[in-house]
Amino acid sequence: MGFSFIDTSNNYSHWVPGHTGSESESIIGKWISKRDVRDKIQIATKVGGRRLGNDKPNLKKNIL
């Protein structure tokens, strides 16, 4: 596969017009699902960031 660690953030596409900020995770999730490699991948994300339409940081209840 070539790698086993992905670092992402819900903020990466937040600034692009028409994006909400969750596009990175959606793309990665589809990629992992299509290849059935979830048990072989580690994912890190910056869960404290803000998303479009939500001026408050992500909360623990939304993550776990």
N, C-alpha and C positions, 0 to 999 in steps of 0.2 A: 504494500500500500504506500510506503514512503514516509508516512508521518502518523502520529497517534495523538497529537495535542492540537487543539484549536482554541485560539483566544479571540473572543468576539465581544460585541457590545450592542445594546439596543440603541446606542447613540450614533453609531457609524453612519446611518443614512437619514438620521433625524432632520438634517439641514437641507436635504434634497426636496424641492417642491413636489408635493403629492405623496411623500413618504411619511409614515407614522413613527418610524424608529425601530420597528421590530422585524424589518425585512431581512437583516443579516441572520438572525436566529431561524427564521422560516426557511431560508435557502439552505442553511447548514442542516436543519432537521430533515428536509426532503432528501438531501444528498446522503445522509446517514441511513435513512429509511430505505432508500432505493438500493443501497449496497449491503444492507443488513450487517453493519459494522459497529453498532452501538456499544457492544461489549469490548470493542477494541479501541475506542476513542475516549479521550479525556477532553472536557470542554470547560473553559474558564470564561466568565462573562462579568462585565461591570454592572451589577444589578442595581446600583445606587443612582443611576442616571435618570434623567427625566425624559418623558416621551411627549410627542406632540399631543396637545389636548389634555395633558396632565402635568400641571405645574409642580406636583409633589414627587419626590423620589419614590422609586418602587419600594414597597413594604414587604416585610418578611412573609406576611400572609399571602401575598401574590406570587411568591417564589417557591415556597415549599408545598 
